[in-house]
């Protein structure tokens, strides 16, 4: 079985290759032309993003035709495909994938999975699917594990400014101005419906990172967890958050990674947060009796 995802999963190229995961493009549309988010480095992206202020680029999902071509190519070696994507509550990518699957009916058997999340949370589900597929798990077994991962994984972050959310139409300009005047740094999580919800609003990035740590400690207690600290161009803050999470959680595995430029369009460079999941959900993925 082949595993397909999209670049909102924030998976490094070497990880995609190691796991044999095929990544569909997500596009960033600059005034001078469209680029595949996977083809631009994070630093180059943020330089271009800030240079075009007050304008903002837009993002676009792959067409159903792109997905159809991708599935058709995969069917030459394996007709069974599981396509695992960014939350349908945040993007139309899953709809495009399903449209592509309809176009190749009879050529490939494509099943779809809505992660109801993005970034590091989506990555955990894609990784689990790929490892399980390599170990010969059935589709039902894989989806059973993905369901539990989806329920027990948390993606939570804070933003230095609401400017980019406002410029991209994600929140109102009045709300953004009010947040700026009060110097509020919202703490946002991906809810069970696959959409954003606000947990709290700190008066500084440091306070909001403490709120994130407290929220995660309340959710996971002393259970061993896999933590991925995430940022746009906030490496120092991400390291500080990672250290705070090491103090407050039972961290079994810790990484610091950058979010995809296609997600950075809506957040700007000043994003820091984490994706967290129980370590036990990756146990036994290498084989199953």
C-alpha positions in Angstrom: 0.0 0.0 0.0 1.3 3.5 -0.9 0.8 6.4 1.4 0.1 9.9 0.0 0.1 13.1 1.9 0.5 16.9 1.4 3.2 19.3 2.4 1.2 20.7 5.3 2.4 17.7 7.2 5.8 19.4 7.6 7.8 16.2 6.7 11.4 16.7 5.8 12.4 15.3 2.3 14.7 12.7 3.8 11.8 11.4 6.0 9.5 11.2 3.1 12.1 9.2 1.2 12.9 6.9 4.1 9.2 6.1 4.7 8.3 5.9 1.0 5.6 8.6 1.4 4.5 10.5 -1.7 3.8 14.2 -1.1 1.3 16.1 -3.1 2.1 19.8 -3.6 0.4 22.8 -2.0 1.0 26.1 -3.7 2.0 29.6 -2.7 0.8 32.3 -5.1 3.1 35.3 -5.2 2.4 38.3 -7.5 5.3 37.1 -9.8 4.0 33.5 -10.0 3.1 30.3 -8.2 5.6 28.1 -6.4 5.3 24.6 -4.8 5.7 25.1 -1.1 8.1 22.2 -1.0 10.4 24.0 -3.5 11.1 27.1 -1.4 13.2 27.2 1.8 11.6 28.6 4.9 14.1 31.4 5.1 13.6 32.4 1.4 9.9 32.3 1.9 9.9 34.6 5.0 12.2 37.1 3.2 9.7 37.2 0.3 6.8 37.4 2.6 8.1 40.4 4.5 9.3 42.1 1.3 5.8 42.3 -0.2 4.1 43.8 2.8 1.4 45.0 3.2 0.3 42.6 0.4 0.1 38.9 1.2 0.5 35.8 -1.0 -2.4 33.3 -1.2 -2.3 29.6 -1.0 -3.9 26.9 -3.3 -4.5 23.2 -3.0 -3.6 20.8 -5.8 -6.3 20.2 -8.4 -8.1 16.9 -8.6 -6.2 16.4 -11.9 -2.9 16.6 -10.1 -4.1 14.0 -7.6 -5.4 11.7 -10.4 -2.0 11.8 -12.2 -0.3 11.0 -8.9 -2.6 8.0 -8.1 -2.3 6.8 -11.7 1.5 6.8 -11.5 1.5 4.9 -8.2 -1.0 2.3 -9.6 1.7 1.1 -11.9 3.5 -0.5 -9.0 0.7 -0.7 -6.3 -3.0 -0.2 -6.9 -3.7 0.3 -3.2 -3.3 3.8 -1.9 -4.1 5.6 1.4 -4.2 9.3 1.0 -3.8 11.1 4.3 -4.4 14.9 4.4 -4.6 18.2 6.2 -7.9 18.8 8.1 -11.0 19.3 5.8 -11.9 22.0 8.3 -8.9 24.1 7.3 -8.3 23.2 3.6 -10.1 21.8 0.5 -7.1 19.5 -0.2 -9.0 16.4 0.9 -11.9 17.2 -1.5 -9.4 17.6 -4.4 -7.9 14.3 -3.5 -11.3 12.6 -3.5 -12.0 14.1 -6.9 -8.7 12.7 -8.1 -9.6 9.3 -6.8 -12.9 9.3 -8.7 -11.0 10.0 -11.9 -8.9 6.9 -11.5 -11.6 4.5 -10.3 -10.8 1.1 -11.9 -7.1 1.9 -12.2 -6.4 2.3 -8.5 -8.1 1.7 -5.1 -7.7 4.9 -3.2 -8.9 5.3 0.4 -8.8 8.7 2.1 -8.1 9.8 5.7 -9.0 13.2 7.2 -6.4 13.9 9.9 -8.5 16.7 11.3 -5.3 18.5 12.0 -2.1 19.8 10.3 1.6 20.3 10.7 3.2 18.0 13.3 -0.1 16.4 14.2 -0.7 15.5 10.5 2.9 14.2 10.4 2.4 11.8 13.2 -0.6 10.2 11.4 1.3 10.0 8.1 4.3 8.4 9.8 2.2 5.9 11.6 0.4 5.0 8.4 3.6 4.5 6.5 5.3 2.4 9.2 2.2 0.2 9.5 1.8 -0.2 5.7 5.5 -1.3 5.5 4.8 -3.8 8.2 1.9 -5.3 6.3 -1.0 -4.0 8.4 -4.4 -4.1 6.8 -6.3 -0.9 5.9 -8.7 -1.4 8.8 -5.8 -1.9 11.3 -4.0 1.3 10.0 -7.2 3.4 10.2 -7.9 2.1 13.7 -4.5 3.3 14.9 -4.9 6.6 13.0 -8.2 7.2 14.7 -6.6 6.9 18.2 -3.7 9.1 17.1 -6.2 11.7 15.8 -8.1 11.7 19.1 -5.0 11.9 21.4 -2.6 14.2 19.5 -2.5 17.9 20.4 -1.4 20.7 18.1 -1.2 24.0 19.9 0.7 27.3 19.1 1.0 31.0 19.8 1.6 33.9 17.4 3.7 37.0 17.8 1.1 39.0 15.8 -2.4 38.5 14.4 -1.4 40.6 11.3 -1.0 37.7 8.9 -4.2 36.0 10.0 -6.0 39.3 9.3 -4.3 39.9 6.0 -5.2 36.4 4.8 -8.8 36.9 5.9 -8.6 34.4 8.7 -9.8 36.9 11.3 -11.2 40.4 11.2 -9.0 43.5 11.0 -10.7 45.0 14.1 -9.9 41.9 16.1 -6.2 42.0 14.9 -5.9 45.7 15.8 -7.4 45.1 19.2 -5.0 42.3 19.8 -2.0 44.4 18.8 -3.1 47.3 21.0 -3.4 45.0 24.0 -0.3 43.1 23.0 -2.1 39.8 23.2 -0.5 36.6 22.1 -3.3 34.1 21.5 -2.8 30.4 22.3 -4.6 28.5 19.5 -5.2 24.7 19.2 -6.7 22.5 16.6 -10.0 21.3 18.0 -11.8 17.9 17.6 -13.7 19.2 14.6 -10.4 20.0 12.8 -10.8 23.7 13.1 -9.0 26.3 15.3 -10.1 27.3 18.7 -8.6 29.8 21.2 -7.3 28.4 24.5 -6.2 31.7 26.1 -4.5 35.0 25.4 -1.2 35.8 27.0 0.4 39.2 27.4 3.7 38.0 26.0 5.1 35.2 23.9 6.8 33.8 27.1 3.5 33.8 29.0 1.7 32.1 26.1 4.4 29.4 26.0 3.8 28.8 29.7 0.1 28.5 29.0 0.9 25.9 26.2 3.0 23.9 28.6 0.3 24.0 31.3 -2.3 23.0 28.8 -0.3 20.0 27.6 0.6 18.9 31.2 -3.1 18.9 32.0 -3.8 16.7 29.0 -1.0 14.2 29.2 0.0 14.1 32.9 3.0 11.8 33.4 2.3 9.7 30.3 5.4 9.4 28.0 5.0 11.6 25.0 6.6 12.5 21.7 7.0 16.3 21.4 7.7 18.2 18.2 8.3 21.9 19.0 7.4 23.9 15.9 8.2 27.4 14.6 8.4 29.6 11.6 11.4 31.8 12.2 11.4 31.7 15.9 14.2 29.2 16.6 15.2 30.6 19.9 11.6 30.6 21.2 11.1 27.1 20.0 14.2 25.9 21.9 12.9 27.7 25.0 9.5 26.0 24.6 11.2 22.7 24.1 13.1 23.2 27.4 9.9 24.2 29.2 8.1 21.1 27.9 10.9 18.9 29.1 10.3 20.2 32.6 6.5 19.8 32.5 6.0 16.6 30.5 7.4 13.1 30.5 9.2 13.6 27.2 10.1 10.3 25.5 11.2 11.9 22.2 11.8 15.6 21.4 12.4 17.4 18.1 12.5 21.0 17.0 11.2 21.6 13.5 10.0 24.3 11.2 6.5 24.6 9.8 5.9 24.5 6.0 6.0 27.9 4.2 2.4 27.2 3.0 1.3 27.3 6.6 3.5 30.3 7.3 1.5 32.4 4.8 -1.2 32.6 7.4 0.9 32.9 10.5 3.9 35.0 9.6 7.4 34.1 10.9 6.4 34.6 14.6 4.8 31.3 15.3 5.9 28.9 18.0 4.1 25.8 19.3 4.1 22.0 19.6 2.6 18.8 18.3 2.4 16.2 21.0 1.2 12.5 21.0 1.6 9.6 23.4 4.7 7.5 22.7 2.6 4.3 23.1 0.8 4.9 19.9 4.0 4.3 17.9 4.8 1.1 19.8 4.3 -2.1 17.7 4.1 -0.3 14.4 7.0 -2.3 12.9 5.0 -5.6 13.1 1.7 -7.0 14.0 0.8 -10.7 14.6 
